Amino acid sequence: MQQFQLARVLAVNKDNFLIKNNNVECLAELTGKLLFYADSPLDYPAVGDWVYTQPLDNDTFAIIHDILPRKSMLKRKTPGKQVEFQLIAANVDTAFIMQSLDDNFNPNRLERYLAMVHDGGVHPIILLSKSDLLDSSALSKKLSQLEHIAADLKIIPYSNQIIENIQEIQSLLKTGETYCLIGSSGVGKTTLLNHLLGDEMFETKAVREADSKGRHVTTRRQLILLPNHAMMIDTPGMRELGNFGIETGVQETFPEIVALSQNCHFQDCTHIHEKGCAVLIAVENGTLSQKRYENYIKIKKESDFYALSYLDKRKRDKSFGKMVKQVKKMKKQNRRGGK
């Protein structure tokens, strides 16, 4: 029997995983024990995970026995009505949050991405593509909208048409570190990735002219080795970004609101209707932007609501599991009694 080895998950398929151990890539499946004890989607391997594997058939196949503890992870609510986690990527050092400087530009959506990234323990950098579409005055106006949202973060306006812009982004990539591209469809993630690879390895499509909305090109998350041996996780465009259970992420994304809340009259202030609320006072006197306040309340309410719904779902799942066990036990007892 071959010895167990560490490997990294490069891609997640429907029924298996693509992993890499040293220079060998192969498909892998989960051991039955790991499948049996998995309690949520977070218990399954994600792109970027380090896993403990047993290579088989001369390294052409492997069994995944365990997932090593994650140093960071990016997750969101699954799209649609179901309240469950969807793990986007694991063990990411830096997330490039991408928006384009056309109709896709949306500071409120950017705050949602920042909350997710901060909560996952990942360092964010903001990339604003298609800067060639704007003159310097229009670009300055766009950037001014981000002053309160990302004052301490690196923001890079760039164009895929300008080689110096690509070189600036390349200079940020450190050997051995893992990066992730996240954003809506059509913002230029795949085009940027091709530039960083120095080759047209991945297909790109133009956005629709009618509404500037992108078309999905990347169909799955995948970890790609760049020429300087940094690693990049490419992700499909997200049309829906729901967050829940991200208290840490919300606090780090809205630090000035957290600071203001220390002066509220009530410790459990919701910052919605209470008298003596320092946050509401700041909104009234213009110290805090009305839009930023409204987005904070919206994200926090949504996160809290989904978190409660998730806990209720878990309770119901456990109750159902207990009921199934009781029914099976009664059936066994009845069969014994009939003998």
Buried (B, 14 or more C-beta within 10 A) or exposed (E): EEEBBEBBBBBBEEEBBBBBBEEBBBBBBBBEEBEEEEEEEBBBBBBBBBBBBBBBEEBEBBBBBBBBEBBBBBBBBBEEEEBBBBBBBBBBBBBBBBBBBBEBBEBEBBBBBBBBBBBBBBBBBBBBBBBBEBEEEEBEEBBEBBEBBBEEEEBBBBBBEEEEBBEEBBEBBEEEBBBBBBBBBBBBBBBBBBBBBEEEEBEBEEBEEEEBBBEEBBEEBBBBEBEEEBBBBBBBBBEEBBBBBBEEBBBBBBEBBBEBBEEBEEEEBBBEEBEEBBBBBBBEEEEBBEBBBEBBBEBBEBBBEBBEBBEEEBEEEEEEEEEEEEEEEEEEEEEEEEE
